[in-house]
Amino acid sequence: MSDSMYAQWLALACGAFLLAGVLVLWRRDLAAIVRLFALQGVALGAMVVVLGLRQGSVHLVAVAVGVGALRAGLLPYLMRRALNTPPPGNGTAGEEARETRPLVNVATSLLAAAVLALVAYAVSQPIVRLSPDPATQAVPVALTVLLVGFFVLVTRRRALSQVVGFLLIDNAITATAFLTTSGVPLVVELGVSLDVLLAVLVLQVLTTRMRAAFGGTDLGELRELHD
């Protein structure tokens, strides 16, 4: 793979990775948010494939296939199952399928994403200056998604939205690891992926039980019940 083609394909994959993360702040429909997470998983897998082809590493390409299968296939499938669980008689499917009352509205969220991107680029400049390689220069993209994931965790009220925020953070950490090193060992990536899968399974069970016990997954309403 030539230098120009490598830079172009890596930039395309990183752009899709960042766009999917930012669009999570724009959409309120939970099914659309899950689809955006799946798209980000595809972009992450493509990013690792490009790095593997650049290095001529079959091992890294195989890791990319596993990363894509987990983050674009299995995890979105589990979240869709949790989303499609029928609500009890005292809940409505329409309310449960949307992020109806986020703590920050869409316009302010997108503005915050722009500010977070500036912060990420400023913080990562010492790392970028260490190497002119396109992979190192893409590190601010991963850090931006990391900050966006934290923002989703803080500002969204639905449990499933917060699960997506957690997974955005994990995707960003994985992307940073691949961009700043020559590749993550398969056993390390497998261990991390299994931890993430276990966390999502636990959160799916908790979400289902919350809906069955309280009629919804709005964490703000649960805090009011506690008060």
Solvent accessible surface area in square Angstrom, and as a share of the most:
residue,aa,sasa,rsa
1,M,89,0.40
2,S,62,0.40
3,D,95,0.49
4,S,71,0.46
5,M,95,0.42
6,Y,7,0.03
7,A,37,0.29
8,Q,125,0.55
9,W,129,0.45
10,L,2,0.01
11,A,66,0.51
12,L,115,0.57
13,A,8,0.06
14,C,5,0.03
15,G,37,0.36
16,A,34,0.26
17,F,1,0.00
18,L,43,0.21
19,L,102,0.51
20,A,0,0.00
21,G,0,0.00
22,V,36,0.21
23,L,48,0.24
24,V,2,0.01
25,L,0,0.00
26,W,129,0.45
27,R,84,0.31
28,R,72,0.26
29,D,36,0.18
30,L,3,0.01
31,A,33,0.26
32,A,3,0.02
33,I,3,0.01
34,V,0,0.00
35,R,141,0.51
36,L,24,0.12
37,F,1,0.00
38,A,17,0.13
39,L,85,0.42
40,Q,0,0.00
41,G,0,0.00
42,V,87,0.50
43,A,4,0.03
44,L,0,0.00
45,G,6,0.06
46,A,42,0.33
47,M,1,0.01
48,V,0,0.00
49,V,46,0.27
50,V,11,0.07
51,L,6,0.03
52,G,0,0.00
53,L,96,0.48
54,R,94,0.34
55,Q,86,0.38
56,G,65,0.62
57,S,30,0.19
58,V,127,0.73
59,H,90,0.40
60,L,4,0.02
61,V,40,0.23
62,A,59,0.46
63,V,2,0.01
64,A,2,0.01
65,V,98,0.56
66,G,41,0.40
67,V,2,0.01
68,G,16,0.15
69,A,64,0.50
70,L,18,0.09
71,R,1,0.00
72,A,27,0.21
73,G,33,0.32
74,L,73,0.36
75,L,0,0.00
76,P,0,0.00
77,Y,107,0.41
78,L,12,0.06
79,M,3,0.01
80,R,93,0.34
81,R,130,0.48
82,A,4,0.03
83,L,22,0.11
84,N,111,0.57
85,T,37,0.22
86,P,109,0.69
87,P,42,0.26
88,P,41,0.26
89,G,87,0.84
90,N,119,0.61
91,G,16,0.16
92,T,73,0.43
93,A,66,0.51
94,G,51,0.49
95,E,99,0.44
96,E,12,0.05
97,A,33,0.26
98,R,108,0.40
99,E,1,0.01
100,T,53,0.31
101,R,119,0.44
102,P,22,0.14
103,L,113,0.56
104,V,34,0.19
105,N,83,0.43
106,V,35,0.20
107,A,76,0.59
108,T,64,0.37
109,S,0,0.00
110,L,66,0.33
111,L,120,0.60
112,A,23,0.18
113,A,5,0.04
114,A,53,0.41
115,V,78,0.45
116,L,36,0.18
117,A,25,0.20
118,L,129,0.64
119,V,69,0.39
120,A,2,0.01
121,Y,94,0.36
122,A,69,0.54
123,V,98,0.56
124,S,0,0.00
125,Q,65,0.29
126,P,74,0.47
127,I,69,0.35
128,V,26,0.15
129,R,176,0.64
130,L,148,0.74
131,S,34,0.22
132,P,117,0.74
133,D,54,0.28
134,P,44,0.27
135,A,8,0.06
136,T,17,0.10
137,Q,90,0.40
138,A,11,0.09
139,V,1,0.00
140,P,1,0.01
141,V,16,0.09
142,A,1,0.00
143,L,35,0.17
144,T,1,0.01
145,V,0,0.00
146,L,39,0.19
147,L,50,0.25
148,V,1,0.00
149,G,0,0.00
150,F,104,0.43
151,F,37,0.15
152,V,1,0.01
153,L,55,0.28
154,V,105,0.60
155,T,6,0.03
156,R,8,0.03
157,R,36,0.13
158,R,15,0.06
159,A,11,0.08
160,L,11,0.05
161,S,2,0.01
162,Q,36,0.16
163,V,8,0.05
164,V,1,0.00
165,G,0,0.00
166,F,75,0.31
167,L,0,0.00
168,L,0,0.00
169,I,18,0.09
170,D,16,0.08
171,N,0,0.00
172,A,0,0.00
173,I,101,0.51
174,T,8,0.05
175,A,0,0.00
176,T,35,0.21
177,A,33,0.26
178,F,3,0.01
179,L,7,0.03
180,T,63,0.37
181,T,73,0.43
182,S,90,0.58
183,G,23,0.22
184,V,19,0.11
185,P,73,0.46
186,L,91,0.45
187,V,113,0.65
188,V,75,0.43
189,E,11,0.05
190,L,99,0.49
191,G,33,0.31
192,V,59,0.34
193,S,13,0.09
194,L,99,0.49
195,D,95,0.49
196,V,8,0.05
197,L,35,0.17
198,L,111,0.55
199,A,30,0.24
200,V,3,0.02
201,L,70,0.35
202,V,75,0.43
203,L,56,0.28
204,Q,28,0.12
205,V,80,0.46
206,L,90,0.45
207,T,6,0.03
208,T,47,0.28
209,R,166,0.60
210,M,31,0.14
211,R,8,0.03
212,A,74,0.58
213,A,74,0.57
214,F,108,0.45
215,G,12,0.11
216,G,9,0.09
217,T,2,0.01
218,D,5,0.02
219,L,37,0.18
220,G,8,0.08
221,E,81,0.36
222,L,38,0.19
223,R,146,0.53
224,E,117,0.52
225,L,123,0.61
226,H,163,0.73
227,D,147,0.76
